[in-house]
């Protein structure tokens, strides 16, 4: 859906975000050779793009609470969405039954394009935890994951939570970069894996993990 750029601002990581007339934002990073937008680095360049219409994927995507029926779809695509990795056993149906308040489905019209499963900690009253997130490969540059995380943050804040935690694998560089872009801090571990600070044997022998935390 085409929306005009009406302004720009920098996020907490000092990256430029285009403000669209619909109220949504869209990152316009200059990150050669992957993203070539040298114009965003100067006031003159940004001014030249005011009024230019761009595709706002967020306008066509909605986020709702997960339902038990979503379990069957999510588990049918989860391995494909994770590039063939066997992830199915990590997501039991209980998340779609007992944690619907903190589990979400992103849709474009009637098609499911992303999901997030999380919960509120019973041990630490101020904390919430994101367990699993997946986005359709064709929608990974449409801000779907960000929308799901922001929805989770909003629900957590409304319940008085002030901190969100999550865990990923040190080999999952895409996930690590995403969480850093979302403002998560990496908790120092006791081991280094490919230059990443990790917690050794966190999920069992030889299963090191990267731990993230974000104050909300």
C-alpha positions in Angstrom: 0.0 0.0 0.0 1.5 3.3 -1.1 2.1 5.9 1.6 3.9 9.3 1.4 7.0 10.1 3.5 6.2 13.0 5.8 9.3 13.1 7.9 12.3 11.4 9.3 13.7 10.5 12.8 16.5 8.4 14.2 15.8 5.4 16.5 17.7 4.6 19.6 20.4 3.0 17.5 20.8 6.2 15.5 19.4 4.6 12.4 17.1 6.6 10.1 13.3 5.9 10.0 11.0 7.4 7.5 7.7 8.6 9.0 4.8 7.8 6.7 1.5 9.6 6.4 -0.3 6.6 7.8 1.6 6.9 11.1 3.8 3.9 10.5 7.6 4.0 10.3 10.0 2.4 7.9 13.7 2.0 8.3 15.7 3.5 5.5 19.2 2.3 6.4 22.3 3.0 4.4 24.2 -0.3 4.9 26.3 -1.0 1.8 26.4 -3.4 0.0 23.1 -4.6 1.2 21.2 -1.3 1.4 22.2 1.6 -0.7 20.6 4.8 0.5 23.4 7.4 0.8 20.8 10.1 0.4 19.5 9.5 4.0 22.8 10.6 5.5 22.3 14.3 4.6 19.5 16.8 5.4 19.2 17.7 1.7 18.9 14.1 0.7 16.1 13.4 3.2 14.3 16.6 2.3 14.3 15.5 -1.4 12.3 12.4 -0.4 9.6 14.1 1.5 6.3 13.4 -0.3 7.7 10.4 -2.1 5.3 7.4 -1.9 6.6 4.1 -0.7 5.1 0.7 0.1 3.9 0.4 3.7 3.6 -3.3 4.4 2.4 -2.5 7.9 -0.8 -1.0 6.6 -1.8 -4.4 5.2 -0.8 -6.5 8.2 -2.8 -7.0 11.3 -1.8 -8.6 14.6 -4.3 -10.7 16.7 -4.1 -13.1 19.7 -3.3 -16.7 18.8 -6.0 -19.3 19.0 -5.7 -23.1 19.4 -6.5 -23.6 15.7 -3.4 -21.6 14.8 -1.2 -24.3 16.2 -1.8 -26.7 13.3 -0.8 -24.1 10.7 2.2 -22.8 12.6 3.6 -26.3 13.2 3.0 -27.2 9.5 5.3 -24.4 8.3 7.7 -23.8 11.2 10.5 -26.0 9.8 10.3 -24.5 6.3 10.3 -20.9 7.8 13.4 -21.9 9.6 15.2 -23.0 6.5 14.7 -26.7 7.1 15.9 -26.7 10.7 13.9 -29.1 12.9 12.1 -26.7 15.2 8.7 -28.3 15.5 9.3 -29.9 18.9 10.2 -26.6 20.5 6.7 -25.3 20.2 4.0 -27.4 22.0 0.3 -26.7 21.6 0.0 -25.4 25.2 1.2 -21.9 24.0 -1.9 -21.7 21.8 -4.2 -22.7 24.7 -2.8 -21.4 28.0 -0.8 -18.4 26.8 -3.1 -16.8 24.3 -2.9 -13.4 26.0 0.8 -13.3 25.2 0.9 -15.2 21.9 0.1 -13.5 18.6 -0.5 -14.1 14.9 0.4 -11.6 12.2 -1.9 -11.7 9.1 -2.0 -10.1 5.7 -5.7 -10.3 4.7 -6.4 -14.0 5.5 -2.9 -15.3 5.2 -0.8 -15.9 8.4 2.6 -14.4 7.9 4.1 -14.5 11.3 3.7 -15.6 14.9 5.1 -14.9 18.4 4.7 -17.0 21.5 5.5 -15.7 25.0 4.4 -15.6 28.6 4.6 -13.7 31.9 7.1 -15.1 34.4 5.5 -16.6 37.5 8.9 -16.5 39.3 9.8 -12.9 38.5 6.6 -10.7 38.6 8.2 -7.8 36.7 9.4 -10.0 33.8 8.0 -11.4 30.5 9.6 -13.9 28.2 9.5 -14.4 24.4 9.8 -18.0 23.6 9.4 -18.4 19.9 9.0 -16.1 16.9 8.6 -17.0 13.2 8.1 -14.9 10.0 7.2 -16.1 6.5 10.4 -15.8 4.4 8.7 -13.5 1.9 7.7 -11.0 4.7 11.0 -10.7 6.6 11.7 -7.2 5.3 8.1 -6.0 6.0 8.6 -5.2 9.7 6.4 -8.2 10.8 8.7 -9.3 13.6 8.9 -5.8 14.9 5.1 -5.5 14.9 4.8 -8.7 16.9 7.5 -7.6 19.4 5.9 -4.2 19.8 2.5 -5.9 20.4 4.1 -8.1 23.1 5.8 -5.1 24.7 2.4 -3.2 24.9 0.6 -6.1 26.5 3.4 -6.7 28.9 3.5 -3.0 29.9 -0.3 -3.0 30.4 0.2 -5.8 32.9 2.9 -3.9 34.8 5.9 -5.8 33.4 9.1 -3.8 33.1 11.6 -6.3 31.6 11.5 -8.8 28.6 13.9 -11.6 28.2 14.6 -14.0 25.3 17.2 -16.6 24.3 18.8 -17.5 20.9 21.6 -19.6 19.6 25.0 -18.1 19.0 25.0 -19.4 15.5 21.8 -17.5 14.7 23.4 -14.2 13.6 20.2 -12.9 12.1 18.4 -13.3 15.4 21.2 -11.7 17.3 21.3 -8.7 15.0 17.5 -8.3 15.1 17.4 -8.3 18.9 20.2 -5.7 19.1 18.2 -3.5 16.6 15.2 -3.9 18.9 17.1 -2.5 21.8 17.9 -5.8 23.7 21.1 -6.0 25.6 23.2 -9.2 25.5 23.9 -10.6 28.9 27.6 -11.5 29.4 28.2 -15.2 29.3 31.0 -17.5 30.4 32.1 -18.5 26.9 32.8 -17.0 23.4 31.2 -18.7 20.4 32.2 -17.2 17.0 32.9 -13.9 18.8 29.5 -14.0 20.6 29.3 -14.0 24.4 27.3 -17.1 25.2 26.2 -19.1 28.3 27.7 -22.6 28.0 25.5 -25.7 28.4 22.4 -23.4 29.0 20.0 -25.8 27.4 22.0 -29.0 28.1 25.5 -30.2 27.4 27.0 -28.5 24.4 23.9 -26.3 24.0 25.2 -22.8 24.5 22.8 -19.9 24.3 22.8 -16.1 23.9 20.7 -14.4 26.6 19.0 -11.0 25.9 17.2 -8.6 28.2 15.3 -5.4 27.4 13.8 -2.8 29.8 10.4 -1.7 28.7 
